[in-house]
Amino acid sequence: MGDFGGGQSLCTRMRLWELPDQYVLEPTDSISRQLLAIDRSNGNLSTLGQLPLSASAQVPHATIVFGLAGIVKLLAGTYPLIITGRQCMGTYKGSPIYRVTSMRFLNCNRSLQNSTSQEKRDEAHFLALLKSLEKTPGLYFSYDSDLTLNVQRSKEIGILGGSPLWKQADTKYLWNRLLLEELIENKLEPFILPVIQGSFQTIQTEVHGKEVAVTLIARRCTRRIGTRMWRRGADKDGNVANFVETEQVLEAEGFVASYVQIRGSIPVLWEQIVDLTYKPKIKAINYEDTPLVVERHFRDLQQRYGDVLAIDLINQQGSEAVLSIAYGSAMQKLVNDSLRYIAFDFHRICGHIHFERLSSLYNDIREDLDKQGYYLVNAEGKILEKQKGVVRTNCIDCLDRTNVTQSLLGRKALEMQLQRIGVFEASECIQPQDQLDEKFKLLWADHGDEISIQYSGTQALKGDFVRYGRRTLQGLLQDGYNSLARYYYNNFQDGIRQDAMDLVAGHYIVSRGTPSPFQLNGFESLAYLPGASAVIIAGVYLTSHSFRQGGEDAYQYLYSVVLAGITAAFTALVRSNGRQFCNRPRLCRLN
């Protein structure tokens, strides 16, 4: 993909020796002659010139690992994060890209025995969060290329020869930024491996006898990282939840073309806290701060991307209307020649099956898209086109409606690029090219699923339209299942996931002497949903049984009424305190 510069080489393969007193990482790829030793009692790092002579006797077989993603420090120990499994997904900027398939935290916590009982309990909670982090989906890395920068930005910034990857990286998209700090402080360059969270897929096919490769890479921002219900909207600095930069890269006939889009939560202050209901109430907060938050958000986007076209796909009536009004009102004061806002009520216009009506949106923004353009460089490295702006798309979650819309814009951009480099004739489109059309649909469907899993816990809804170009019965049934699964994850799993994300992103710093974040107080300590559910079910059963047995016995009838009243009152108590029964994050406040 041309000359993108290079950084200092990283260790690509190592043996992990688990000795009684230390862990030793031994590079096997001749990148580094030094071995990295990690003390098992306190986590201190040191380098060795050679493996301890007793290592092979103490540990006959070492484990092969593929990188050190960083180090987490908790109350009573240090925990290095090792990449134990990887899968090559293709190439980007001419370098192999790997997906993390398995990770493992190593324990350096022998000082735990000297901790207080509360610290031991807290450490156990933190270790549960580390177990959750080991299963983090959608992590990607490269030993040679910076995945945090898109192709155009890499060229604009310019990469100094020999500069380590971590110095090149945009920290906004660096998933393990905090975890790398100790390795950076100790100048352990061959072991400092940047990792992003997002998505990476690539396809190859032949069009009119010419080889065409299309790559889709997504970069998830870490500034307001989180799960679907526990991270909504923006913070006061203008950072938004579920902010993802998606880059579509075309390689054909020696040309490289790139088209970038972004998605992100509605940039106002709002929340939708789970409370056991299927669809919790949306609440906009701090109206007086909304204009400033929106302005900060778009100022950052314009500095980074240039012109911005903001497409808002949420419902303009019903429960989402409060956000539509707040967002639209703030945008009216900001709109200018370089910032345009379009409210497109996706559900009202397209319904649940007529997604082809998105063509009306495309026709409305076509002039803006032509003005923004895309990035294009020829085989000699000459820049022929630059992307001068970006489309920002959102729906309520920035998942389902957003992915359908972004896939359409990606398709149109690819058609223009193929026409520009001579693979397509003028006005020729993708659809008649069966192989390219099918693979391109799968590319965006897989992309949408992976982004959705990271935020909501399930695959994207409406994925059948992206995958097949139409709605199907199986797709509708799958959407129903995924909706129920989202309800379960949001209410009963995502609190732990949110804490794990806040821990790895550095939004919560573990330190001794601070109050325990895991202590429960008041009604919260009694809010045990399985027990409450059992009581309600038992109450309903006993009430119905009592009514059947009552007959004309007045006392039995009165007993049944009292029992029904108690059951109803207890149900109302659970319902009114629904938030207390959900799995809630403990480490950070919502806003």
C-alpha positions as CSV (number, residue, x, y, z in Angstrom):
1,M,0.0,0.0,0.0
2,G,2.9,2.3,-0.6
3,D,5.6,3.7,1.7
4,F,4.0,4.4,5.1
5,G,7.3,4.5,7.0
6,G,8.3,2.0,9.7
7,G,8.9,1.8,13.4
8,Q,11.2,-0.1,15.7
9,S,10.6,-3.9,15.4
10,L,8.5,-5.6,18.0
11,C,8.8,-9.1,19.4
12,T,6.3,-11.3,17.4
13,R,6.7,-14.6,19.2
14,M,8.0,-15.4,22.7
15,R,8.3,-18.3,25.1
16,L,6.7,-17.7,28.5
17,W,8.7,-19.4,31.3
18,E,6.7,-19.6,34.5
19,L,9.4,-20.0,37.1
20,P,8.7,-20.2,40.8
21,D,10.0,-16.6,41.5
22,Q,9.4,-14.9,38.1
23,Y,7.9,-15.0,34.7
24,V,10.4,-14.7,31.8
25,L,9.4,-13.7,28.3
26,E,12.0,-15.1,25.8
27,P,11.8,-13.7,22.3
28,T,12.2,-16.4,19.6
29,D,12.2,-14.2,16.5
30,S,15.7,-12.6,16.9
31,I,14.1,-9.2,17.3
32,S,15.5,-8.7,20.8
33,R,18.4,-10.3,22.4
34,Q,17.1,-9.3,25.8
35,L,14.6,-11.3,27.9
36,L,12.0,-9.7,30.0
37,A,11.6,-10.9,33.6
38,I,8.6,-10.1,35.8
39,D,8.9,-10.7,39.5
40,R,6.0,-12.9,40.7
41,S,6.0,-11.3,44.2
42,N,5.8,-7.6,43.3
43,G,5.6,-7.3,39.5
44,N,8.9,-5.5,39.1
45,L,10.3,-5.6,35.6
46,S,13.9,-6.3,34.6
47,T,15.8,-7.5,31.5
48,L,18.0,-10.6,31.3
49,G,20.9,-11.4,28.9
50,Q,20.0,-15.1,29.0
51,L,17.5,-17.6,30.4
52,P,18.3,-18.7,34.0
53,L,20.2,-22.0,33.9
54,S,17.6,-23.7,36.0
55,A,14.6,-22.7,33.9
56,S,14.5,-25.8,31.7
57,A,14.7,-28.0,34.7
58,Q,12.0,-26.2,36.7
59,V,9.7,-25.7,33.7
60,P,10.3,-28.4,31.0
61,H,7.9,-26.8,28.5
62,A,7.4,-23.1,28.0
63,T,4.2,-21.6,26.5
64,I,4.3,-19.8,23.2
65,V,2.8,-16.3,23.4
66,F,2.5,-13.5,20.8
67,G,2.7,-10.3,22.8
68,L,2.5,-8.4,26.0
69,A,-0.6,-6.2,25.9
70,G,0.4,-4.3,29.1
71,I,0.3,-4.4,32.9
72,V,-2.6,-3.7,35.3
73,K,-1.8,-2.7,38.9
74,L,-4.4,-3.5,41.6
75,L,-4.5,-3.2,45.4
76,A,-2.3,-6.2,46.2
77,G,-0.6,-7.1,43.0
78,T,0.5,-6.6,39.4
79,Y,-1.1,-8.4,36.5
80,P,0.6,-8.6,33.1
81,L,-1.7,-9.3,30.2
82,I,-0.3,-11.8,27.7
83,I,-1.7,-12.5,24.2
84,T,-1.8,-16.3,24.0
85,G,-3.7,-16.7,20.7
86,R,-3.9,-14.7,17.5
87,Q,-5.4,-15.1,14.0
88,C,-4.1,-13.3,10.9
89,M,-7.0,-11.4,9.3
90,G,-5.2,-9.9,6.3
91,T,-3.0,-6.9,5.6
92,Y,-3.3,-3.2,6.1
93,K,-0.7,-0.6,5.0
94,G,1.3,-3.6,3.7
95,S,1.5,-5.3,7.1
96,P,-0.2,-8.4,8.5
97,I,-3.0,-7.7,10.9
98,Y,-3.8,-10.1,13.8
99,R,-7.0,-10.6,15.8
100,V,-6.6,-11.5,19.5
101,T,-8.2,-14.9,20.0
102,S,-7.2,-15.5,23.6
103,M,-5.5,-13.5,26.5
104,R,-4.4,-14.3,30.0
105,F,-3.5,-12.3,33.0
106,L,-0.5,-13.5,35.0
107,N,-0.6,-13.1,38.8
108,C,2.1,-11.2,40.6
109,N,0.2,-10.8,43.9
110,R,2.1,-12.6,46.6
111,S,1.8,-9.5,48.8
112,L,-2.0,-10.3,49.0
113,Q,-1.3,-12.2,52.1
114,N,-0.4,-9.0,53.9
115,S,-3.5,-7.1,52.9
116,T,-6.5,-6.4,55.1
117,S,-9.7,-8.5,54.8
118,Q,-11.5,-5.7,52.9
119,E,-8.6,-5.3,50.5
120,K,-8.6,-9.1,49.9
121,R,-12.4,-8.9,49.1
122,D,-11.9,-5.9,46.8
123,E,-9.0,-7.7,45.1
124,A,-11.2,-10.7,44.4
125,H,-13.8,-8.3,42.8
126,F,-11.0,-6.7,40.7
127,L,-9.8,-10.2,39.6
128,A,-13.3,-11.0,38.4
129,L,-13.1,-7.8,36.2
130,L,-9.8,-9.1,34.8
131,K,-11.4,-12.3,33.9
132,S,-14.0,-10.3,32.0
133,L,-11.2,-8.4,30.3
134,E,-9.6,-11.6,29.1
135,K,-12.7,-12.1,27.0
136,T,-12.7,-8.6,25.4
137,P,-14.0,-9.0,21.8
138,G,-12.7,-7.3,18.7
139,L,-9.0,-6.6,19.7
140,Y,-6.5,-6.2,16.8
141,F,-2.8,-5.5,16.5
142,S,0.1,-5.3,14.1
143,Y,3.8,-5.6,14.7
144,D,4.6,-3.2,11.9
145,S,1.8,-0.8,11.2
146,D,-0.1,1.8,13.3
147,L,-3.7,0.7,13.3
148,T,-4.9,3.9,15.1
149,L,-4.3,6.1,12.1
150,N,-6.2,5.9,8.8
151,V,-4.3,6.0,5.5
152,Q,-4.8,9.7,4.8
153,R,-4.0,10.8,8.4
154,S,-0.8,8.7,8.3
155,K,0.4,10.6,5.3
156,E,-0.6,14.0,6.6
157,I,1.1,13.5,10.0
158,G,4.2,11.8,8.5
159,I,5.9,9.0,10.3
160,L,9.6,9.4,11.3
161,G,11.7,6.4,10.4
162,G,12.5,4.2,13.4
163,S,9.8,5.8,15.6
164,P,8.2,3.1,17.8
165,L,4.5,2.3,17.0
166,W,3.3,3.5,20.4
167,K,4.7,7.0,19.7
168,Q,2.9,7.1,16.4
169,A,-0.4,6.0,17.8
170,D,-3.4,8.2,18.2
171,T,-4.2,7.6,21.9
172,K,-7.9,8.2,21.2
173,Y,-8.1,4.8,19.6
174,L,-5.4,3.0,21.6
175,W,-7.2,0.4,23.7
176,N,-4.3,-0.5,26.0
177,R,-2.9,3.0,26.4
178,L,-2.9,2.8,30.2
179,L,-1.6,-0.8,30.3
180,L,1.5,0.2,28.4
181,E,2.6,3.0,30.8
182,E,5.0,0.9,32.9
183,L,6.6,-0.7,29.8
184,I,7.1,2.8,28.3
185,E,8.6,4.1,31.5
186,N,11.1,1.2,31.5
187,K,11.9,1.8,27.8
188,L,11.1,-1.8,26.8
189,E,10.4,-0.9,23.2
190,P,10.5,-4.4,21.7
191,F,7.7,-5.4,24.1
192,I,5.4,-2.4,23.7
193,L,2.5,-3.6,21.5
194,P,-0.3,-1.2,20.6
195,V,-3.8,-2.8,20.5
196,I,-7.0,-1.3,19.1
197,Q,-10.6,-2.4,19.6
198,G,-12.9,-2.4,16.6
199,S,-13.2,-4.5,13.5
200,F,-11.1,-5.7,10.6
201,Q,-12.3,-7.6,7.5
202,T,-11.0,-7.8,4.0
203,I,-12.2,-9.3,0.8
204,Q,-10.6,-10.1,-2.6
205,T,-12.3,-10.6,-5.9
206,E,-11.9,-10.1,-9.6
207,V,-13.8,-7.5,-11.5
208,H,-13.5,-7.3,-15.3
209,G,-10.3,-9.4,-15.1
210,K,-8.7,-7.0,-12.5
211,E,-7.9,-7.9,-8.9
212,V,-9.8,-5.9,-6.4
213,A,-9.3,-5.9,-2.6
214,V,-11.5,-4.1,-0.1
215,T,-10.7,-3.8,3.5
216,L,-13.0,-2.5,6.3
217,I,-11.3,-1.4,9.6
218,A,-13.1,0.2,12.6
219,R,-11.4,2.0,15.5
220,R,-13.3,2.4,18.8
221,C,-12.6,5.5,20.8
222,T,-11.6,4.9,24.4
223,R,-12.5,8.3,25.8
224,R,-16.1,7.4,26.7
225,I,-15.9,3.6,26.2
226,G,-18.6,1.5,27.7
227,T,-21.7,-0.7,27.3
228,R,-25.0,0.2,25.6
229,M,-27.0,1.4,28.6
230,W,-24.3,2.5,31.0
231,R,-22.6,4.8,28.6
232,R,-25.0,7.0,26.6
233,G,-24.6,10.5,25.0
234,A,-21.7,12.8,25.7
235,D,-19.6,13.9,28.7
236,K,-19.0,17.6,29.3
237,D,-15.9,17.6,27.2
238,G,-17.9,16.5,24.2
239,N,-16.7,12.9,24.1
240,V,-19.5,10.6,23.1
241,A,-20.3,6.9,23.7
242,N,-19.8,4.3,21.0
243,F,-17.7,6.6,18.9
244,V,-16.2,4.5,16.0
245,E,-14.1,5.6,13.0
246,T,-14.7,3.3,10.1
247,E,-12.3,3.3,7.1
248,Q,-13.0,1.5,3.8
249,V,-9.8,0.9,1.8
250,L,-9.7,-0.2,-1.8
251,E,-6.6,-1.6,-3.6
252,A,-6.7,-2.2,-7.3
253,E,-4.5,-1.6,-10.3
254,G,-1.8,-0.1,-8.1
255,F,-4.2,2.5,-6.7
256,V,-5.0,2.8,-3.0
257,A,-8.3,4.6,-2.1
258,S,-9.6,5.3,1.4
259,Y,-13.1,6.5,2.6
260,V,-13.7,7.3,6.3
261,Q,-17.0,7.6,8.1
262,I,-17.7,8.0,11.8
263,R,-20.5,7.1,14.2
264,G,-21.2,8.2,17.7
265,S,-23.9,8.6,20.3
266,I,-26.1,11.8,20.2
267,P,-23.7,14.4,21.6
268,V,-26.0,15.8,24.3
269,L,-26.1,14.9,28.0
270,W,-28.6,12.1,28.4
271,E,-29.0,8.7,30.0
272,Q,-31.2,5.6,29.8
273,I,-30.6,3.7,33.0
274,V,-31.8,0.0,33.1
275,D,-34.6,-0.6,35.6
276,L,-35.9,-4.1,34.6
277,T,-38.3,-2.6,32.0
278,Y,-37.9,-3.6,28.4
279,K,-37.3,0.0,27.3
280,P,-36.1,2.3,30.0
281,K,-37.1,5.9,29.9
282,I,-34.7,8.3,28.0
283,K,-33.8,11.3,30.1
284,A,-32.0,14.4,28.8
285,I,-30.1,16.3,31.5
286,N,-28.4,19.7,31.9
287,Y,-30.2,21.5,29.1
288,E,-28.1,24.6,29.8
289,D,-24.9,22.7,29.1
290,T,-26.1,21.1,25.9
291,P,-25.1,23.8,23.4
292,L,-21.5,23.9,24.8
293,V,-21.2,20.1,24.8
294,V,-22.4,19.9,21.2
295,E,-20.1,22.7,20.1
296,R,-17.0,21.0,21.7
297,H,-17.8,17.7,20.0
298,F,-18.1,19.2,16.5
299,R,-15.2,21.5,17.0
300,D,-13.0,18.4,17.6
301,L,-14.5,16.6,14.6
302,Q,-13.8,19.6,12.3
303,Q,-10.2,19.9,13.5
304,R,-9.7,16.2,12.8
305,Y,-11.7,15.7,9.6
306,G,-12.7,19.0,8.1
307,D,-16.3,19.5,6.9
308,V,-18.9,17.5,8.8
309,L,-22.2,16.2,7.6
310,A,-24.2,15.0,10.7
311,I,-27.0,12.5,9.9
312,D,-29.5,11.9,12.7
313,L,-31.6,8.8,12.2
314,I,-33.5,8.7,15.5
315,N,-37.3,8.9,15.7
316,Q,-38.6,12.5,15.8
317,Q,-41.7,11.3,17.8
318,G,-42.2,9.0,20.7
319,S,-39.6,8.3,23.4
320,E,-36.7,9.4,21.3
321,A,-38.2,12.8,20.5
322,V,-36.7,14.5,23.6
323,L,-33.3,13.8,22.1
324,S,-34.2,14.8,18.6
325,I,-35.4,18.2,19.9
326,A,-32.3,18.8,22.1
327,Y,-29.9,17.7,19.4
328,G,-31.7,19.6,16.6
329,S,-32.0,22.8,18.7
330,A,-28.3,22.8,19.5
331,M,-27.3,22.2,15.9
332,Q,-29.4,25.1,14.6
333,K,-27.0,27.4,16.3
334,L,-23.9,25.7,14.8
335,V,-24.8,24.9,11.2
336,N,-22.6,26.7,8.7
337,D,-20.8,26.1,5.4
338,S,-18.6,23.4,7.0
339,L,-21.2,21.8,9.2
340,R,-24.6,20.5,8.0
341,Y,-27.2,18.6,10.1
342,I,-29.9,16.4,8.6
343,A,-32.7,14.8,10.7
344,F,-33.9,11.6,8.9
345,D,-36.6,9.7,10.7
346,F,-35.4,6.2,9.7
347,H,-38.3,4.2,11.2
348,R,-41.0,6.6,9.9
349,I,-39.6,6.7,6.3
350,C,-38.2,3.2,5.9
351,G,-40.3,1.2,8.4
352,H,-39.0,-2.2,9.2
353,I,-38.6,-3.5,5.7
354,H,-38.4,-0.7,3.1
355,F,-34.7,0.2,3.6
356,E,-34.4,1.0,-0.1
357,R,-36.0,4.3,0.8
358,L,-32.7,5.4,2.1
359,S,-32.1,6.4,-1.5
360,S,-34.0,9.6,-0.8
361,L,-31.4,10.4,1.9
362,Y,-28.5,9.7,-0.4
363,N,-30.0,12.0,-3.1
364,D,-30.3,14.8,-0.5
365,I,-26.6,14.5,0.6
366,R,-25.0,13.6,-2.7
367,E,-23.6,17.1,-3.3
368,D,-22.0,17.1,0.2
369,L,-20.5,13.7,-0.5
370,D,-19.0,14.9,-3.8
371,K,-17.6,17.9,-2.0
372,Q,-16.0,15.8,0.8
373,G,-14.6,13.3,-1.6
374,Y,-12.2,10.4,-0.7
375,Y,-8.5,9.8,-0.5
376,L,-6.7,8.4,-3.6
377,V,-3.0,7.7,-4.3
378,N,-1.5,6.0,-7.4
379,A,1.2,3.3,-7.7
380,E,3.9,6.0,-7.6
381,G,2.7,7.3,-4.3
382,K,1.3,10.5,-5.8
383,I,-1.8,11.8,-4.0
384,L,-4.6,12.3,-6.5
385,E,-7.5,13.0,-4.2
386,K,-8.0,14.0,-0.5
387,Q,-11.0,13.4,1.7
388,K,-12.0,16.9,2.9
389,G,-14.7,16.0,5.3
390,V,-16.6,13.2,7.0
391,V,-20.2,11.9,7.5
392,R,-21.2,11.4,11.1
393,T,-24.1,9.0,11.5
394,N,-26.1,8.2,14.6
395,C,-29.3,6.5,15.7
396,I,-30.2,5.8,19.3
397,D,-27.4,3.1,19.8
398,C,-25.4,3.9,16.7
399,L,-25.6,0.2,15.7
400,D,-28.4,-1.0,13.6
401,R,-29.9,1.9,11.6
402,T,-26.4,3.4,11.5
403,N,-24.8,0.4,10.0
404,V,-27.4,0.1,7.3
405,T,-26.9,3.7,6.4
406,Q,-23.1,3.6,6.5
407,S,-23.0,0.5,4.3
408,L,-25.0,2.4,1.7
409,L,-22.5,5.3,1.8
410,G,-19.6,2.9,1.6
411,R,-21.1,1.2,-1.4
412,K,-21.5,4.6,-3.2
413,A,-17.9,5.6,-2.3
414,L,-16.5,2.3,-3.7
415,E,-18.5,2.7,-6.9
416,M,-17.0,6.2,-7.4
417,Q,-13.5,5.0,-6.7
418,L,-13.7,2.1,-9.1
419,Q,-15.0,4.4,-11.8
420,R,-12.2,6.9,-11.0
421,I,-9.4,4.3,-11.5
422,G,-10.9,2.7,-14.5
423,V,-12.1,-0.6,-13.2
424,F,-15.7,0.4,-13.7
425,E,-17.1,2.3,-16.7
426,A,-18.7,5.6,-15.9
427,S,-22.1,5.2,-14.0
428,E,-21.4,1.4,-13.6
429,C,-22.4,0.1,-10.2
430,I,-21.6,-2.9,-7.9
431,Q,-24.9,-4.7,-8.0
432,P,-24.4,-6.5,-11.4
433,Q,-21.0,-7.8,-10.2
434,D,-22.4,-10.8,-8.3
435,Q,-19.2,-11.9,-6.6
436,L,-18.2,-8.4,-5.5
437,D,-21.7,-7.5,-4.5
438,E,-22.1,-10.6,-2.3
439,K,-18.7,-10.2,-0.6
440,F,-19.2,-6.5,-0.1
441,K,-22.5,-7.1,1.7
442,L,-21.0,-9.7,3.9
443,L,-18.1,-7.4,4.7
444,W,-20.4,-4.7,6.1
445,A,-22.7,-7.2,7.8
446,D,-19.7,-8.7,9.7
447,H,-18.4,-5.3,10.5
448,G,-21.8,-4.2,12.0
449,D,-22.1,-7.4,14.0
450,E,-18.6,-7.0,15.6
451,I,-19.2,-3.3,16.5
452,S,-22.6,-4.2,18.0
453,I,-21.2,-7.1,20.1
454,Q,-18.7,-4.7,21.7
455,Y,-21.4,-2.2,22.7
456,S,-24.6,-4.2,23.2
457,G,-23.5,-7.8,23.6
458,T,-25.3,-9.1,20.5
459,Q,-25.0,-9.0,16.8
460,A,-26.6,-6.0,14.9
461,L,-30.3,-5.9,14.2
462,K,-31.4,-5.4,10.6
463,G,-28.3,-7.3,9.6
464,D,-30.1,-9.4,7.1
465,F,-30.7,-6.3,4.9
466,V,-27.0,-5.5,5.0
467,R,-26.1,-9.1,4.3
468,Y,-28.6,-10.0,1.6
469,G,-30.1,-6.7,0.5
470,R,-33.5,-7.5,1.8
471,R,-35.4,-8.4,5.0
472,T,-36.0,-12.0,5.6
473,L,-38.2,-14.0,8.0
474,Q,-35.1,-15.5,9.6
475,G,-33.6,-12.1,10.0
476,L,-36.8,-10.8,11.7
477,L,-36.7,-13.8,14.1
478,Q,-33.0,-13.3,14.8
479,D,-33.7,-9.6,15.6
480,G,-36.3,-10.7,18.1
481,Y,-33.8,-13.1,19.8
482,N,-31.1,-10.4,19.8
483,S,-33.5,-7.9,21.3
484,L,-34.2,-10.2,24.2
485,A,-30.6,-11.0,24.6
486,R,-29.8,-7.3,24.8
487,Y,-32.3,-6.9,27.5
488,Y,-30.7,-9.7,29.5
489,Y,-27.1,-8.4,29.0
490,N,-28.0,-4.8,29.7
491,N,-29.8,-5.6,32.9
492,F,-27.8,-8.5,34.3
493,Q,-24.3,-8.6,32.8
494,D,-23.2,-5.1,31.6
495,G,-22.4,-3.6,35.0
496,I,-19.4,-5.9,35.3
497,R,-18.4,-5.3,31.6
498,Q,-18.6,-1.5,32.2
499,D,-16.3,-1.7,35.3
500,A,-13.8,-3.8,33.3
501,M,-13.8,-1.2,30.5
502,D,-13.4,1.7,32.9
503,L,-10.5,-0.2,34.6
504,V,-8.6,-0.9,31.4
505,A,-9.2,2.6,30.0
506,G,-7.9,4.3,33.2
507,H,-11.2,6.0,34.0
508,Y,-10.9,4.4,37.5
509,I,-7.5,4.3,39.2
510,V,-7.0,1.6,41.8
511,S,-5.3,2.9,45.0
512,R,-5.0,2.0,48.6
513,G,-6.7,4.0,51.3
514,T,-9.8,4.9,49.2
515,P,-13.3,3.5,50.2
516,S,-14.2,0.2,48.6
517,P,-16.3,0.7,45.5
518,F,-17.9,-2.7,46.0
519,Q,-19.6,-2.2,49.3
520,L,-23.4,-2.3,49.1
521,N,-25.6,0.0,51.2
522,G,-29.2,0.0,52.3
523,F,-31.8,-1.6,50.1
524,E,-29.1,-2.3,47.5
525,S,-27.6,-5.0,49.7
526,L,-31.0,-6.8,49.9
527,A,-31.8,-6.5,46.1
528,Y,-31.3,-10.0,45.0
529,L,-33.4,-10.6,41.9
530,P,-33.5,-14.4,41.9
531,G,-34.7,-14.4,45.5
532,A,-37.3,-11.7,44.7
533,S,-38.5,-13.5,41.7
534,A,-38.9,-16.7,43.7
535,V,-41.0,-14.8,46.3
536,I,-43.2,-13.3,43.6
537,I,-43.7,-16.7,41.8
538,A,-44.5,-18.3,45.1
539,G,-47.0,-15.5,46.0
540,V,-48.8,-15.9,42.7
541,Y,-49.0,-19.7,43.0
542,L,-50.2,-19.6,46.7
543,T,-52.8,-16.9,45.8
544,S,-54.2,-18.7,42.9
545,H,-54.2,-22.0,44.9
546,S,-56.0,-20.3,47.8
547,F,-58.7,-18.8,45.6
548,R,-59.4,-22.2,44.1
549,Q,-59.7,-23.8,47.5
550,G,-61.7,-21.0,49.0
551,G,-65.2,-21.9,47.7
552,E,-67.7,-20.0,49.8
553,D,-65.5,-19.8,52.9
554,A,-65.4,-16.1,53.8
555,Y,-62.2,-16.4,55.9
556,Q,-60.4,-18.4,53.1
557,Y,-61.5,-15.7,50.6
558,L,-60.2,-12.9,52.9
559,Y,-56.9,-14.8,53.3
560,S,-56.6,-15.1,49.5
561,V,-57.2,-11.3,49.1
562,V,-54.6,-10.5,51.7
563,L,-52.1,-12.9,50.1
564,A,-52.8,-11.3,46.7
565,G,-52.3,-7.8,48.2
566,I,-49.0,-8.8,49.7
567,T,-47.8,-10.3,46.4
568,A,-48.9,-7.2,44.5
569,A,-47.2,-4.9,47.0
570,F,-44.0,-6.9,46.9
571,T,-44.1,-6.9,43.0
572,A,-44.6,-3.1,43.1
573,L,-41.6,-2.7,45.5
574,V,-39.4,-4.6,43.1
575,R,-40.7,-2.7,40.1
576,S,-40.2,0.7,41.7
577,N,-36.6,-0.3,42.8
578,G,-35.8,-1.9,39.5
579,R,-32.4,-0.2,39.2
580,Q,-31.3,-1.7,42.4
581,F,-31.9,-5.2,41.1
582,C,-29.9,-4.7,37.9
583,N,-26.2,-5.5,37.5
584,R,-24.8,-2.0,38.0
585,P,-21.2,-0.6,37.5
586,R,-19.4,0.2,40.7
587,L,-16.3,2.1,39.7
588,C,-17.4,5.2,37.8
589,R,-20.4,7.5,37.8
590,L,-22.5,7.7,34.7
591,N,-21.6,11.3,33.9
